[in-house]
Amino acid sequence: MTAFDKRVGFVGAGKVGFTLGKLFAESGIAVSGYSSSNAADAEAAAAFTNSHAFGDARQVVDASDVVFFTVPDGAIADAWEALVFSYGNAAFDALFGKVVCHCSGSFSSGEFANAAKYGASAASVHPLYAISNKEESYKTVASALFTLEGDGAAVTAAANVLDACGARHREIASRDKALYHAAAVCASNLAAGLFASAQVMLERCGFGADEARQALSPLFVGNCEAVAARGPIDALTGPIERNDFETVTNHLLAFSGDPTLLKQRDAYTALSRVVLELAAAKHPDRDYLKLADVLRAARK
């Protein structure tokens, strides 16, 4: 790891601000402190990172070289505009040489409108990680890949911060942010929806909600670990991979006649078509046409 000798501050004191601030502080980076629309949140984050609670974003900027806007995605542009407006004619002098970053996966550094006009450089810095606990996630977030996008100077500064933390990072183009974030959602949030569908199915078989969750957990976690370790094609198992037409047909029949299961049927057929492509890649010698036909018919 390399040292980073600049001061880092935060506008916003939620889970991401807590997590990154603590990670930076534990890595020897000078965390100047936090501002927040809720003063108690700023005070709690400051106590957690042994830094300062500031009364507003201007104080954070004045005390920092790099400023992370860790506010909700939809509030980034407004928070930046409010900051610039607060400086009035002194905005250039106040912001010149500053690096401003946000942590949105879907939005680009363009949320910092006209940053260059004020002498600042802007970047987006997104961890491919589900930050679920503001007081614990800092311990493991450095294992995630961070994607960087934005002005050259800001990207370099963000990369230096992450290098000091021993975290991996790579650049991504602004035009790819939305697709990149959709990929992250598929691997995380939508996986929760997939698990929920399986739980509903077991509940229709007479399982209690907790019983269904506990029954599915080893299967779900084990398979996720195999896919992550070996890749989806190599880890693929199940009736589609085996070209088991009868079993898949019976699955589709089990959904029929029950309005509660219509959403689960739609999820099953949509994902089965994706899995069919994986199966065909794994076994190019197998004829999956009959299975493809039954899945195609299930869409209607």
SULWO-V35006 format. One record per pair of residues at least 6 apart in sequence whose C-alpha atoms are under 8 Angstrom apart, sorted by the first residue. I is the first residue (numbers start at 1). GAP is how many residues later the second one is. D is the distance in whole Angstrom. If there is no record, write none. Layout:
BEGIN
i-><I/I>
gap-><GAP/GAP>
d-><D/D>
END
This chain:
BEGIN
i-><1/1/1/1/2/2/2/3/3/3/3/4/4/4/4/4/5/5/6/6/6/6/6/7/7/7/7/7/7/7/7/8/8/8/8/8/8/8/8/8/8/9/9/9/9/9/9/9/9/9/9/9/9/10/10/10/10/10/10/10/10/10/10/11/11/11/11/11/11/11/11/11/11/12/12/12/12/12/12/12/12/13/13/13/13/13/13/13/13/14/14/14/14/15/15/15/15/15/16/16/16/16/17/17/17/18/18/18/18/18/18/19/19/19/19/19/19/19/20/21/21/22/22/22/23/23/23/23/24/24/24/24/25/25/27/27/28/29/29/31/31/32/32/32/32/32/33/33/33/33/33/33/33/33/34/34/34/34/34/34/34/34/34/35/35/35/35/35/35/35/35/36/36/36/36/39/39/42/42/43/43/45/46/46/54/57/58/58/58/60/61/61/61/61/62/64/65/65/65/66/66/66/66/66/67/67/67/67/68/68/68/68/69/69/69/69/69/69/70/70/70/73/73/76/76/76/77/77/77/80/80/80/81/81/84/85/87/91/92/92/92/93/95/95/95/96/96/96/97/97/97/98/98/98/99/99/99/99/99/99/99/100/100/100/100/100/100/101/101/101/101/101/101/102/102/102/102/102/103/103/103/103/104/104/104/105/105/105/105/105/105/105/105/106/106/106/106/107/107/107/108/108/108/108/108/108/109/109/109/109/109/109/110/110/112/115/115/121/121/121/121/122/122/122/122/123/123/123/123/123/123/123/124/124/124/124/125/125/125/125/125/126/126/126/127/127/127/127/127/128/128/128/128/128/129/129/129/130/131/131/142/142/142/142/143/143/144/144/145/145/145/145/146/146/146/146/147/147/147/147/148/148/148/148/148/148/148/149/149/149/149/149/150/155/159/162/162/194/195/197/197/198/198/199/199/199/199/200/201/201/202/203/203/223/226/227/227/227/232/233/233/233/233/234/236/236/239/239/239/240/240/240/240/240/240/241/241/241/241/241/243/243/243/244/245/245/248/249/252/252/255/255/255/255/256/266/269/269/269/272/273/273/276/276/280/280>
gap-><162/163/164/165/158/161/162/25/26/160/161/24/25/156/157/160/24/25/23/24/58/59/60/22/23/24/25/56/57/58/59/21/22/23/24/25/56/57/58/59/60/22/23/24/25/51/52/54/55/56/57/58/59/7/11/23/24/25/50/57/58/59/60/23/24/25/46/49/56/57/58/59/60/22/23/24/25/30/57/58/59/21/22/23/28/29/32/57/58/27/56/57/120/116/117/118/119/120/54/87/115/118/28/51/53/27/30/31/116/117/120/112/115/116/117/118/119/122/118/10/28/26/27/116/115/116/119/142/6/7/137/141/6/24/137/138/136/132/135/18/20/19/20/28/31/32/12/13/16/18/19/20/21/27/8/9/11/12/17/18/19/20/26/7/18/19/20/21/22/24/25/6/19/20/21/14/16/11/12/9/10/8/6/7/6/26/25/28/29/7/6/33/34/37/32/34/32/33/34/32/33/34/35/91/31/32/33/34/32/33/34/35/7/10/31/32/33/34/6/32/33/31/34/26/35/36/34/35/36/31/32/33/31/32/7/6/7/27/25/26/27/25/23/24/25/22/23/24/22/23/24/21/22/23/21/22/23/24/54/55/58/12/20/21/22/23/54/8/21/22/23/24/53/7/21/22/23/24/21/22/23/24/20/21/22/19/20/21/22/72/73/75/76/71/72/74/75/17/70/71/15/16/41/42/66/69/13/14/15/40/41/65/12/40/10/6/7/30/31/32/33/28/29/32/33/25/26/27/28/31/32/35/23/24/25/26/21/22/23/24/33/20/21/22/14/17/18/19/20/16/17/18/19/56/12/15/16/58/6/10/23/24/25/26/24/25/23/24/22/23/24/25/21/22/23/24/22/23/24/25/7/10/11/21/22/23/24/6/22/23/24/25/24/16/10/6/7/73/25/67/70/18/66/10/13/14/17/61/60/63/10/6/9/12/9/7/8/9/46/45/46/48/49/48/42/43/6/8/9/8/32/35/36/39/51/34/35/37/38/39/43/45/48/47/45/46/43/45/13/46/6/7/9/10/6/33/26/29/30/23/19/22/12/16/6/8>
d-><6/5/7/5/8/6/5/7/8/8/5/8/6/6/6/6/7/7/7/7/8/6/7/7/5/6/6/7/5/5/6/8/6/5/6/8/5/6/5/6/7/6/5/5/6/6/7/7/5/8/6/5/6/7/8/6/5/7/7/6/5/6/7/6/5/6/6/7/7/6/5/6/7/7/6/5/7/7/6/5/5/6/7/6/6/6/6/7/8/7/7/7/7/7/7/7/4/8/6/8/7/7/8/8/5/6/7/8/6/7/8/8/6/7/8/6/5/8/7/7/6/7/5/6/5/7/8/7/8/7/8/7/6/6/6/5/8/8/8/7/6/6/6/7/6/6/8/6/8/5/4/6/7/7/5/8/7/6/8/6/5/6/7/5/6/5/6/5/6/8/7/5/8/7/8/8/7/5/7/7/5/8/5/5/6/7/7/8/8/7/6/8/8/8/7/8/8/5/6/6/5/6/8/8/8/6/5/6/6/5/5/8/7/8/7/6/5/7/8/6/6/6/7/7/7/8/5/6/7/8/6/8/8/8/6/8/7/6/8/4/6/8/6/6/6/6/4/5/6/5/7/7/5/7/6/5/6/8/8/6/8/8/7/6/5/6/7/7/6/5/5/7/8/7/7/5/6/8/6/5/5/8/7/7/6/8/8/5/8/7/8/8/5/5/5/7/5/8/7/7/8/6/7/7/6/7/6/5/5/7/5/8/8/8/7/6/7/6/8/6/5/6/6/5/8/7/5/4/6/5/6/8/8/6/5/6/6/6/5/7/7/5/5/7/8/6/6/4/6/6/6/6/8/7/7/6/8/8/6/8/7/7/5/8/6/7/7/7/7/5/5/8/7/6/4/7/6/5/6/6/6/8/8/7/6/5/6/6/6/5/6/6/7/8/7/7/7/8/8/6/8/8/8/7/6/6/8/8/7/8/6/6/7/8/6/8/5/8/7/6/7/7/6/7/8/7/8/7/7/7/7/7/6/7/8/8/7/8/5/8/8/6/7/8/7/6/8/7/7/8/6/7/8/6/8/8/6/7/7/8/7/7/8/7/7/7>
END
